[in-house]
């Protein structure tokens, strides 16, 4: 019976149009959703439970609005949902510290998380938590086997590494061959009534200050060529401007 934690994060929908207001990102009208790689983490956590028993607890850090993400994974079959209550900016050090403290106090055997969050793309949460806990860490995991222990597959240069993992450990998940399950009507209805375990947290003093945020420069207009007589010009542009050939 394994005590499993899975980390989930609420992020702006990847199709949303981001606006800058003053020197900050304005998310007031942006649809929020679970970070895509976290979906693979949830699926792997549920499969781990189904392979030999145990419980799965989903944990997030955020304000009350993040309950939507927790109830979404509850509908998939997660047993418990926990929100570490915090509204505001928290740097990577603070986030990893409060999560590591919660994982340690919860007596978990293994933690699953996405390889990176869609909003920051830092990819530091899993390894950072493992470092704080003194646990093993494996990243960019594309496949997992639970027969006779935990064995994971991670891409390497020229092939794949097959790694046997001793628990406790943190597993950062990529897409790979994992097929994410969908919630059914019964699960959705039960999740609506689920109680979120809300815990107050105090983040360490931030070591990072966001000075300003700006949109990337607009891309220049494309160029269009027709006919075989343009082949030499196109090849030159691909080499000298696009650096493709």
BAFI-3210 file (N, C-alpha, C; in Angstrom, 3 decimals, decimal comma, padded with zeros to 6 digits):
// residues 245
n [1|2|3|4|5|6|7|8|9|10|11|12|13|14|15|16|17|18|19|20|21|22|23|24|25|26|27|28|29|30|31|32|33|34|35|36|37|38|39|40|41|42|43|44|45|46|47|48|49|50|51|52|53|54|55|56|57|58|59|60|61|62|63|64|65|66|67|68|69|70|71|72|73|74|75|76|77|78|79|80|81|82|83|84|85|86|87|88|89|90|91|92|93|94|95|96|97|98|99|100|101|102|103|104|105|106|107|108|109|110|111|112|113|114|115|116|117|118|119|120|121|122|123|124|125|126|127|128|129|130|131|132|133|134|135|136|137|138|139|140|141|142|143|144|145|146|147|148|149|150|151|152|153|154|155|156|157|158|159|160|161|162|163|164|165|166|167|168|169|170|171|172|173|174|175|176|177|178|179|180|181|182|183|184|185|186|187|188|189|190|191|192|193|194|195|196|197|198|199|200|201|202|203|204|205|206|207|208|209|210|211|212|213|214|215|216|217|218|219|220|221|222|223|224|225|226|227|228|229|230|231|232|233|234|235|236|237|238|239|240|241|242|243|244|245]
n.u [000,852|000,847|001,627|000,777|001,610|000,528|001,426|-000,251|-000,965|-002,532|-002,829|-002,678|-004,838|-003,452|-004,156|-004,968|-005,029|-002,556|-002,339|-000,636|-000,652|000,284|003,156|002,784|001,473|-001,813|-004,265|-006,949|-009,103|-008,562|-008,892|-008,435|-006,621|-005,604|-002,118|-000,707|001,295|000,960|-001,273|-000,394|001,142|-000,845|-002,245|-000,245|000,149|-002,349|-002,345|-000,242|-001,342|-003,434|-002,002|-001,072|-002,470|-003,219|-003,190|-004,005|-003,087|-003,818|-002,062|-001,929|-000,716|-002,060|-004,692|-008,257|-009,464|-008,017|-009,127|-010,722|-009,057|-008,202|-010,622|-011,155|-009,232|-009,959|-012,314|-011,321|-010,437|-008,687|-007,933|-007,719|-007,724|-005,706|-005,116|-002,625|-002,871|-002,355|-002,021|-000,674|002,604|005,090|008,346|010,533|012,072|010,523|008,131|008,981|009,894|007,597|006,057|007,725|007,750|005,074|004,875|006,718|005,539|003,230|003,880|004,448|005,277|006,038|006,250|004,552|004,861|004,389|006,739|007,369|005,905|003,231|003,158|005,593|007,647|009,966|010,820|011,912|010,679|010,167|012,890|013,879|012,311|012,922|015,624|015,454|014,173|015,929|015,565|015,457|015,432|013,861|013,561|011,626|010,074|008,771|007,487|006,199|006,631|005,088|005,487|006,886|008,170|009,236|009,847|011,211|011,121|013,297|014,108|017,228|020,273|020,332|018,734|016,808|016,761|016,405|015,297|015,579|013,813|014,249|012,154|011,805|010,862|010,912|009,062|009,172|007,032|006,701|004,994|005,060|004,119|001,869|-001,586|-004,068|-006,746|-010,319|-012,755|-015,878|-019,507|-020,478|-018,143|-017,601|-019,844|-019,554|-017,141|-017,808|-018,970|-016,898|-014,642|-012,201|-009,084|-007,847|-004,912|-003,097|-000,150|003,176|005,316|008,871|010,986|011,097|013,584|013,752|012,902|010,401|010,876|009,770|007,429|007,087|005,572|006,722|008,585|006,791|006,471|008,204|006,703|005,858|007,516|006,773|007,193|007,062|007,204|009,814|012,022|012,586|013,924|016,688|016,906|015,228|016,579|018,913|017,908|016,885|019,245|020,806|019,145|017,077|018,565|018,293|019,296]
n.v [-001,193|001,959|005,312|007,942|010,997|013,578|016,333|019,209|022,004|025,140|026,895|029,467|028,819|027,219|028,184|030,723|034,303|036,346|039,275|042,340|044,438|047,487|046,812|044,131|040,804|040,429|038,476|038,438|037,972|035,564|032,155|029,513|026,485|023,025|022,412|021,064|018,877|017,950|016,392|013,948|013,171|012,778|010,617|008,615|008,410|007,407|004,951|003,739|003,422|001,649|-000,573|-001,842|-001,082|001,474|005,041|008,119|011,429|014,634|017,647|021,144|024,535|027,618|030,162|030,237|029,812|027,802|025,458|024,393|022,964|020,939|019,599|018,724|016,684|015,064|014,027|012,180|010,107|010,492|010,252|012,083|015,666|018,483|021,829|024,174|027,099|030,063|033,252|035,028|036,036|033,533|032,484|029,971|028,771|029,249|027,899|025,218|024,746|024,929|022,892|020,656|020,544|019,920|017,419|015,931|015,982|014,639|011,991|010,652|008,224|008,371|010,856|012,313|014,483|017,013|017,410|020,044|023,289|024,860|027,619|028,717|026,985|026,099|023,648|022,863|022,056|019,290|018,073|019,962|019,652|016,996|017,284|018,810|017,016|014,935|012,771|010,326|011,253|011,316|012,383|013,711|011,498|008,997|006,582|004,079|001,240|-000,926|-003,426|-005,577|-003,526|-000,081|000,968|003,043|004,861|006,943|009,382|009,447|010,635|009,265|007,092|005,278|005,372|002,861|002,769|001,615|002,435|003,297|003,749|006,286|008,630|011,219|011,686|013,067|013,781|013,214|013,274|010,888|007,493|007,541|007,465|009,624|009,328|010,024|011,893|010,656|011,104|010,385|010,574|013,323|014,494|013,545|014,740|017,424|017,675|017,175|017,701|020,107|019,979|022,528|024,260|026,608|028,366|029,629|031,337|031,292|034,218|035,954|035,390|036,444|039,118|040,398|042,629|043,810|043,034|042,192|041,915|039,657|040,792|041,582|039,243|039,503|040,251|037,553|036,101|035,513|033,273|032,278|029,827|028,112|029,668|031,032|029,436|029,507|031,929|031,416|029,279|030,605|032,456|030,706|029,669|031,930|033,707|032,281|030,229|027,487|025,689]
n.w [000,000|-001,081|-000,313|-002,121|-003,655|-005,834|-007,729|-008,756|-010,881|-011,359|-014,308|-016,890|-019,642|-022,447|-024,907|-024,510|-024,896|-023,824|-021,866|-021,118|-018,377|-017,375|-015,669|-015,331|-015,862|-016,964|-015,819|-015,453|-017,204|-018,293|-019,123|-016,845|-016,270|-015,703|-015,661|-018,571|-018,556|-016,005|-016,130|-017,098|-014,969|-013,019|-014,168|-014,136|-011,377|-010,564|-011,914|-010,571|-008,028|-008,703|-009,405|-007,120|-004,879|-002,420|-001,735|-003,391|-003,285|-004,311|-004,636|-004,504|-004,849|-004,119|-004,545|-003,656|-006,136|-007,342|-006,557|-008,511|-010,276|-008,570|-008,025|-010,523|-010,932|-008,887|-009,873|-011,612|-010,059|-007,950|-004,479|-002,264|-001,865|-001,643|-000,808|-000,577|000,850|-000,718|-002,004|-004,457|-005,644|-005,767|-005,580|-007,101|-005,076|-002,774|-003,446|-003,788|-001,230|000,488|-000,571|-000,205|002,568|003,116|001,863|003,321|005,908|005,340|005,025|002,603|000,033|-002,602|-005,128|-007,786|-010,577|-013,148|-015,861|-016,336|-015,793|-017,585|-017,566|-016,613|-017,416|-016,202|-015,071|-012,641|-010,305|-009,508|-009,278|-007,431|-005,125|-004,499|-003,853|-001,505|000,163|000,214|-001,438|-004,143|-007,634|-010,769|-014,107|-016,912|-017,653|-019,683|-019,726|-017,521|-015,465|-013,156|-012,275|-010,029|-008,661|-009,139|-012,305|-014,716|-017,851|-019,591|-022,002|-023,689|-025,231|-028,325|-027,652|-025,156|-021,591|-019,202|-016,006|-012,744|-009,890|-006,580|-003,771|-001,215|-003,808|-006,352|-009,234|-012,341|-014,931|-018,435|-021,646|-023,495|-023,814|-022,331|-021,845|-021,114|-018,864|-019,013|-017,210|-015,938|-015,827|-013,281|-011,721|-011,969|-010,730|-008,112|-007,472|-007,345|-004,885|-003,235|-000,499|-000,112|001,368|002,996|003,686|005,533|004,500|004,901|002,966|002,333|002,458|-000,602|-003,035|-005,468|-007,575|-009,575|-012,011|-014,365|-016,994|-020,381|-023,614|-026,179|-029,075|-032,092|-034,751|-037,852|-041,064|-043,258|-046,135|-049,538|-052,206|-055,602|-058,191|-060,035|-060,573|-058,313|-056,588|-055,967|-054,580|-052,383|-051,156|-050,384|-048,509|-046,581|-045,660|-044,848|-043,378|-041,994|-040,958|-041,348|-043,189]
ca.u [000,000|001,757|001,059|001,208|001,232|000,688|001,390|-000,955|-000,872|-003,464|-002,098|-003,511|-005,045|-002,373|-004,692|-005,410|-004,236|-002,054|-002,242|000,204|-001,246|001,375|004,357|002,391|000,563|-003,200|-004,930|-008,320|-010,082|-007,965|-009,364|-007,399|-006,774|-004,479|-000,935|-000,834|002,136|000,442|-002,260|000,328|001,517|-002,042|-002,501|000,760|-000,132|-003,515|-001,923|000,577|-002,296|-004,181|-001,116|-000,829|-003,183|-002,687|-004,018|-003,429|-003,470|-003,414|-001,670|-001,624|-000,480|-002,776|-005,892|-009,463|-009,775|-007,297|-009,937|-011,266|-008,113|-008,235|-011,857|-011,033|-008,494|-010,780|-013,267|-010,608|-010,210|-007,792|-008,622|-007,736|-007,285|-005,144|-004,652|-001,822|-003,509|-001,431|-002,460|000,391|003,784|006,010|009,420|010,755|012,559|009,392|007,201|009,548|010,015|006,308|005,628|008,554|007,296|003,798|005,141|007,388|004,597|002,168|004,349|004,303|006,342|006,434|005,601|004,508|004,587|004,703|008,154|007,463|004,603|003,002|003,323|006,994|008,527|011,264|011,204|012,751|009,911|010,437|014,246|014,082|011,674|013,723|016,840|015,111|013,781|016,972|015,013|015,853|014,667|013,976|012,840|011,258|009,696|007,794|006,798|006,431|006,168|004,957|005,674|008,084|008,832|009,032|010,829|010,796|011,847|013,626|014,875|018,618|020,823|020,500|017,887|016,083|017,332|015,468|015,837|014,890|013,735|013,961|011,365|010,988|011,419|010,072|009,028|008,682|006,452|006,498|003,856|005,402|003,047|000,781|-002,891|-004,765|-008,156|-011,295|-013,721|-017,256|-020,518|-020,514|-016,967|-017,754|-020,848|-018,974|-016,070|-018,408|-019,266|-015,682|-014,105|-010,784|-008,352|-007,124|-003,915|-002,347|001,300|003,973|006,444|010,107|011,177|011,454|014,939|013,613|011,978|009,995|011,006|008,759|007,094|006,696|005,289|007,826|008,367|005,987|007,247|008,128|005,821|006,474|007,843|006,164|007,869|006,396|007,929|011,126|013,083|012,832|014,537|018,001|016,677|014,675|017,654|019,824|017,236|016,825|020,591|021,373|018,221|016,386|019,567|017,740|020,185]
ca.v [000,000|003,095|006,644|008,643|012,400|014,094|017,794|019,802|023,458|025,881|027,810|029,983|027,921|027,439|028,878|032,057|035,455|036,998|040,726|043,002|045,654|048,127|045,967|042,811|040,035|040,542|037,183|038,587|037,441|034,381|030,862|028,772|025,041|022,266|022,396|019,819|017,754|017,422|015,360|012,676|012,827|012,233|009,289|007,676|008,206|006,527|003,617|003,198|002,962|000,499|-001,732|-002,562|-000,495|002,691|006,237|009,213|012,764|015,715|018,830|022,343|025,774|028,696|030,695|029,414|029,479|026,587|024,292|023,823|021,966|019,809|018,836|018,069|015,422|014,230|013,343|011,099|009,003|010,838|010,031|013,273|016,889|019,405|023,107|025,011|028,388|031,181|034,102|035,977|035,494|032,720|032,026|028,520|028,361|029,221|026,849|023,914|024,619|024,632|021,568|019,654|020,458|019,200|016,020|015,308|015,801|013,729|010,612|010,061|007,336|008,759|012,067|012,495|015,845|017,244|017,743|021,500|023,962|025,545|029,071|029,107|026,099|026,005|022,250|022,717|021,686|017,917|017,930|020,821|019,012|015,815|017,765|019,232|015,843|013,918|011,627|010,147|012,048|010,952|013,417|013,492|010,085|008,770|005,300|003,547|-000,115|-001,127|-004,858|-005,871|-002,278|001,061|001,049|004,146|005,070|008,347|009,506|009,904|010,827|008,033|005,985|005,430|004,770|002,137|003,048|001,067|003,533|002,960|004,755|007,377|009,303|012,168|011,318|014,165|013,049|013,738|012,625|009,524|006,582|007,636|007,913|010,208|008,960|011,110|011,741|010,359|011,939|010,043|011,157|014,779|014,838|013,295|015,711|018,715|017,666|016,830|018,710|020,413|020,190|023,788|024,453|027,866|028,230|030,852|031,131|031,992|035,496|035,724|035,759|036,933|040,233|040,643|044,067|044,166|042,002|042,765|040,943|039,520|041,612|040,958|038,603|040,232|039,662|036,490|036,339|034,511|033,115|031,347|029,469|027,517|030,654|031,587|028,403|029,941|032,965|030,762|028,527|031,554|032,992|029,641|029,518|033,142|034,355|031,320|029,318|026,139|024,824]
ca.w [000,000|-001,265|-000,088|-003,325|-003,848|-007,185|-007,694|-009,887|-010,872|-012,205|-015,185|-017,978|-020,776|-023,409|-026,077|-024,111|-025,305|-022,617|-021,936|-020,117|-017,818|-016,646|-015,719|-014,873|-016,700|-016,541|-015,997|-014,960|-018,154|-018,906|-018,626|-016,140|-016,390|-015,175|-016,516|-019,359|-018,138|-014,743|-016,445|-017,195|-013,599|-012,370|-014,731|-013,614|-009,951|-010,454|-012,319|-009,485|-007,012|-009,205|-009,553|-005,869|-003,762|-001,838|-001,876|-004,163|-002,820|-005,205|-003,874|-005,269|-004,100|-004,783|-003,893|-003,725|-007,517|-007,741|-006,200|-009,748|-010,761|-007,642|-008,212|-011,813|-010,787|-008,006|-010,741|-012,300|-009,145|-006,844|-003,209|-001,414|-002,534|-000,665|-001,345|000,301|000,567|-000,926|-003,113|-004,760|-006,323|-004,970|-006,462|-007,100|-003,769|-001,855|-003,854|-003,478|000,224|001,113|-001,035|000,465|003,956|003,112|001,496|004,465|007,007|004,921|005,025|001,267|-000,423|-003,949|-005,627|-009,236|-011,010|-014,544|-016,053|-016,236|-015,807|-018,854|-017,465|-016,409|-018,176|-015,529|-014,884|-011,446|-009,107|-009,088|-008,747|-006,263|-003,971|-004,172|-003,186|-000,140|000,944|000,183|-002,152|-005,520|-008,589|-012,179|-014,848|-018,318|-017,726|-020,741|-019,532|-016,180|-015,168|-011,717|-011,993|-009,247|-008,269|-010,022|-013,376|-015,579|-019,100|-019,822|-023,246|-023,641|-026,565|-029,071|-027,207|-023,906|-020,382|-018,351|-014,671|-011,584|-008,919|-005,194|-003,067|-001,746|-004,977|-007,076|-010,643|-013,177|-016,051|-019,778|-022,298|-023,839|-024,220|-021,356|-022,326|-019,970|-018,770|-018,950|-016,118|-016,335|-015,166|-011,854|-011,083|-011,939|-009,717|-006,794|-007,247|-006,992|-003,449|-002,488|000,403|-000,283|002,620|002,817|004,733|005,377|004,407|004,889|002,054|002,685|001,773|-001,998|-003,457|-006,837|-007,746|-010,956|-012,272|-015,352|-017,964|-021,665|-024,657|-027,138|-030,278|-033,143|-035,804|-039,131|-042,074|-044,029|-047,541|-050,405|-053,489|-056,510|-059,397|-059,887|-060,670|-056,975|-055,746|-055,473|-053,565|-051,195|-050,513|-049,747|-047,330|-045,575|-045,099|-044,245|-042,448|-041,131|-040,384|-041,399|-043,979]
c.u [000,891|000,999|001,619|000,724|001,429|000,486|000,699|-000,910|-001,903|-002,678|-003,064|-003,649|-004,040|-002,847|-005,122|-004,477|-003,844|-001,913|-001,312|-000,492|-000,208|002,625|004,052|001,492|-000,838|-003,927|-006,412|-009,361|-009,592|-008,537|-008,198|-007,681|-005,566|-003,321|-000,867|000,022|001,677|-000,613|-001,596|000,795|000,343|-002,330|-001,510|000,543|-001,309|-003,163|-001,062|-000,327|-002,999|-003,324|-000,948|-001,533|-002,498|-003,658|-003,256|-003,985|-002,931|-003,177|-001,420|-001,342|-001,217|-003,963|-007,089|-009,807|-009,102|-008,047|-010,507|-010,359|-008,147|-009,483|-011,868|-010,303|-009,193|-011,775|-012,634|-010,334|-009,218|-008,567|-008,781|-007,231|-006,909|-004,704|-003,872|-002,162|-002,488|-001,883|-001,386|001,551|004,648|007,093|009,649|011,219|011,416|008,440|007,718|009,647|008,690|005,788|006,425|008,118|005,990|004,011|005,780|006,405|003,491|002,595|004,233|005,530|006,883|005,622|005,691|004,213|004,863|006,151|008,387|006,053|004,467|003,238|004,783|007,967|009,871|011,733|012,006|012,011|010,237|011,831|014,486|013,483|012,479|014,995|016,556|014,769|014,895|016,519|015,674|014,948|014,928|013,069|012,586|010,838|008,560|007,027|007,166|005,874|006,159|005,118|006,989|008,851|008,580|010,180|010,356|011,672|012,050|014,461|016,290|019,111|021,037|019,644|017,147|016,848|016,210|016,033|014,960|014,962|013,397|013,190|011,982|011,679|010,406|010,199|008,395|008,289|006,343|005,332|004,134|004,221|001,829|-000,485|-003,713|-006,235|-009,042|-012,277|-015,098|-018,228|-020,556|-019,339|-017,078|-018,728|-020,299|-017,906|-016,622|-018,678|-018,026|-015,188|-012,611|-010,169|-007,442|-006,185|-003,185|-000,852|001,940|005,204|007,682|010,192|011,680|012,876|014,952|012,599|011,677|009,991|009,947|008,516|006,608|006,409|006,489|007,545|007,570|006,890|007,134|007,223|006,565|006,738|007,302|006,876|007,115|007,295|009,326|012,256|013,435|013,620|015,864|017,857|016,165|015,757|018,615|019,215|017,144|018,176|021,004|020,485|017,594|017,338|019,050|018,664|021,587]
c.v [001,247|004,401|007,570|010,081|012,763|015,613|018,317|021,326|024,056|026,922|028,388|028,947|028,254|028,130|030,307|033,139|036,231|038,502|041,236|044,278|046,315|047,283|044,541|042,123|040,129|039,239|037,242|037,969|036,164|033,112|030,108|027,271|024,354|022,319|021,056|018,652|017,161|016,341|013,984|012,218|012,209|010,822|008,262|007,395|007,250|005,098|002,955|002,656|001,688|-000,758|-002,515|-001,998|000,747|003,844|007,282|010,525|013,799|016,972|019,980|023,494|026,885|029,185|029,783|028,998|028,210|025,316|023,617|022,726|020,721|018,957|018,140|016,744|014,489|013,416|012,177|009,907|009,261|010,746|011,306|014,479|017,929|020,685|023,850|026,455|029,521|031,955|035,159|035,287|034,710|032,207|030,529|028,011|028,249|028,079|025,476|023,690|024,242|023,264|020,464|019,462|019,665|017,719|015,275|015,014|014,814|012,278|009,916|009,215|007,748|009,984|012,080|013,959|015,943|017,664|019,247|022,069|024,774|027,044|029,495|028,267|025,850|024,555|021,981|022,150|020,278|017,728|018,771|020,240|017,793|016,211|018,135|018,047|014,811|012,645|011,486|010,947|011,532|011,888|013,003|012,040|009,888|007,466|004,761|002,133|-000,290|-002,600|-005,080|-004,637|-001,202|001,136|002,082|004,216|006,565|008,456|010,016|010,075|009,473|006,874|006,311|004,769|004,109|002,164|002,397|002,097|002,981|004,101|005,053|008,089|010,283|011,847|012,457|013,598|013,867|012,955|011,164|008,711|006,661|008,180|008,353|009,806|010,195|010,833|011,421|011,193|011,662|010,675|012,668|015,200|014,619|014,327|017,070|018,822|017,417|018,001|018,880|020,657|021,409|024,010|025,770|027,593|029,609|030,594|031,842|033,321|035,253|036,193|036,323|038,058|040,420|042,158|044,531|042,984|042,676|041,630|040,834|040,370|040,843|040,358|039,413|039,506|038,602|036,894|035,181|034,481|032,074|031,063|028,955|028,510|031,271|030,628|028,855|030,989|032,358|030,006|029,453|032,126|031,946|029,452|030,738|033,788|033,381|030,355|027,875|025,191|025,397]
c.w [000,000|-001,044|-001,162|-003,309|-005,304|-007,128|-008,940|-009,746|-011,815|-012,987|-016,214|-019,085|-021,874|-024,689|-025,769|-024,648|-024,058|-022,853|-020,829|-019,677|-016,935|-016,798|-015,253|-015,893|-016,117|-016,857|-015,642|-015,897|-018,832|-018,278|-018,009|-016,214|-015,770|-016,164|-017,244|-018,889|-016,806|-014,984|-016,547|-015,814|-012,858|-012,868|-014,183|-012,131|-009,760|-010,867|-011,247|-008,379|-007,462|-009,306|-008,260|-004,660|-003,228|-001,992|-002,675|-003,641|-003,786|-004,377|-004,834|-004,315|-004,831|-003,984|-004,117|-005,152|-007,991|-007,345|-007,441|-010,290|-009,874|-007,838|-009,568|-011,716|-009,801|-008,822|-011,480|-011,392|-008,034|-005,532|-002,394|-002,204|-001,482|-001,371|-000,264|-000,040|000,476|-002,157|-003,365|-005,427|-005,345|-005,906|-006,284|-005,746|-002,768|-002,167|-003,473|-001,968|000,868|000,664|-000,349|001,915|004,042|002,799|002,659|005,593|006,651|004,845|003,684|000,895|-001,787|-004,359|-007,148|-009,541|-012,505|-014,688|-016,004|-016,274|-017,088|-018,766|-017,313|-017,221|-017,516|-015,360|-013,632|-010,241|-008,623|-008,521|-007,492|-005,003|-003,535|-003,428|-001,745|000,758|001,060|-000,501|-003,521|-006,443|-010,003|-012,971|-016,287|-018,571|-018,734|-020,591|-018,161|-016,096|-013,649|-011,329|-011,257|-008,809|-009,299|-011,029|-014,385|-016,823|-019,301|-021,095|-022,988|-025,075|-027,242|-028,613|-025,932|-022,766|-019,600|-016,939|-013,609|-010,454|-007,539|-004,539|-001,713|-002,906|-005,547|-008,563|-011,436|-014,539|-017,336|-020,403|-022,604|-024,318|-023,301|-022,003|-021,117|-019,990|-018,695|-017,810|-016,687|-015,504|-013,659|-011,120|-010,949|-010,846|-008,317|-006,456|-006,838|-005,500|-002,593|-001,659|000,160|001,092|002,438|004,002|004,508|005,302|004,454|004,046|002,580|001,939|000,361|-002,275|-004,870|-006,862|-009,226|-011,181|-013,257|-016,267|-019,243|-022,642|-025,588|-028,373|-031,328|-034,213|-037,092|-040,119|-042,874|-045,475|-048,375|-051,751|-054,311|-057,706|-059,131|-059,940|-059,317|-056,093|-055,154|-054,381|-052,272|-050,437|-049,779|-048,472|-046,212|-044,900|-044,297|-043,212|-041,474|-040,428|-040,312|-042,147|-043,986]
res [x|x|x|x|x|x|x|x|x|x|x|x|x|x|x|x|x|x|x|x|x|x|x|x|x|x|x|x|x|x|x|x|x|x|x|x|x|x|x|x|x|x|x|x|x|x|x|x|x|x|x|x|x|x|x|x|x|x|x|x|x|x|x|x|x|x|x|x|x|x|x|x|x|x|x|x|x|x|x|x|x|x|x|x|x|x|x|x|x|x|x|x|x|x|x|x|x|x|x|x|x|x|x|x|x|x|x|x|x|x|x|x|x|x|x|x|x|x|x|x|x|x|x|x|x|x|x|x|x|x|x|x|x|x|x|x|x|x|x|x|x|x|x|x|x|x|x|x|x|x|x|x|x|x|x|x|x|x|x|x|x|x|x|x|x|x|x|x|x|x|x|x|x|x|x|x|x|x|x|x|x|x|x|x|x|x|x|x|x|x|x|x|x|x|x|x|x|x|x|x|x|x|x|x|x|x|x|x|x|x|x|x|x|x|x|x|x|x|x|x|x|x|x|x|x|x|x|x|x|x|x|x|x|x|x|x|x|x|x|x|x|x|x|x|x]
***
